[in-house]
């Protein structure tokens, strides 16, 4: 089974809300909410992939020094195995804007379960909450 490396981020604003993106129609798992990010290319680290994806998807600039790894998901989908580190980021330049047809929502950590997510994202919620509550 093919393994795919996807880097994801919890962008956290001053009110401790987390940015979620809703997968647009026509994409696999359309309508589900997820932490922003994307696939790492063959020569990319998770951090460089995340920096690139955030620029492309949301129009924000992130410095690698502001990415703090907090958890990871390892999930077997039917056609591939996903390995997904989740980073926390509180500092970025620019206002997140949907640049690829996705919907965005700033969500309080206690409300994350109200947003249907892909199976790999769900186990990351308790780890994210634990970090935000300290």
N, C-alpha and C positions, 0 to 999 in steps of 0.2 A: 504494500500500500504506500502510495506517495505521501510524503510529509510536506506540509506547507507551513512556512513561518510567516505569521502575521503579527505585526506590532500594533498595540492599541494604547490609547492614552485616556486618562480621566483628567480632562481640563477642569480645574476647580477655581471658581471665582471667589471674590472677597466674602460672599455670603455662604460659602461652602457648598454651593450648588455645583452639580456635575453636568457637563455638556453631553447630551446623547444625540445621535444622528439616526434618522429613520431611513432605512433602505428604500430607494425610490422604486416605482413600478418598473417592471421589465428586468430587474436584477434578481439574482437568486436570493431567497428569503426576503423578498420585497415586503415592506410594511413592518418589519421587525426593527426594534431600536437597538443600537449598538454603541460601544465606545468608538470614537473616531480612530482611524488608522488604516492600515492596509498591508498588502503582501510585500515582503522584502524581496528585492531583486537578487540575482545570483552573486553580485559583488557588494551587497549592502549589509551593514549591521542592522539590528533592529532599530537602533537610535537614528541612523541616517535614513532608513526607510520611513520612519515616523515623521521626521523633520520634512522630508519630501512630500509625504502624503498630506500632512497638515497644511502645507503651502498650497498644494493642488486642490484639495477638497474644501478647505475652509478659508484660505487666504491669510493664514496667520503664520508668523515666523517664530520658531522655537529654537532655543540654544540647547545643545546636548547637555550642558551643565545643569539645566533646569528640569531634566527628565530623571525622575526617581523611580527605579523599579520597585514594585510593591507586591506583585503576585504573577502567577502565570496559569494558563489553562492548557490542558492536554486533552483533546477530545477527538474521538473517532467518528467522523461522518461516514456516510455510505461509500463515497468515492475517494476520500483522502483522510489523512490524520492531520489535525490542526495543532500546532504549537503556537501559543499566543502569550507573550509577556505583556503585562499591563503596567504602564508607567503612570505616575502622578505628576502633573505639571500645574503650577500655580502662576507662572510667569510666561507671557508670550507677548508678541507685538502684533497689533491689528485686532479688529473685531471679527470674531468668527462669523462667516457668511456662507450659506449653502451654495457651493459652486458647481455641484454635480446633480442637481435636482432633488437632493435630500431635504427633509424637514429637520429642524434643529429644536431642541428643548433643553432648558436649564432645569435640572431636577434636584430636589433635596434628597440626600442619601436615604432617608426613611421612606421615600416614595419610589425608589428604583424598581421595586417589584410590580408597580402599577403599569410598567412599560414592557410589553412582550419583547423578549430578546432571543437571539439565537442560543442554542443549548450551551455553546462554549462560553458565552458571556456571563451566564447566570451564576456559576460558582465564584466569580470574581467579586460579586457584590459584598459578601461578608468581609473579605479582606480589605476592600476599599473603605467600607464603613469603619472598620477597626482603626485604620490609619487616620481617617478624618475625625474620629472621636477623641484622639489623643492630643 
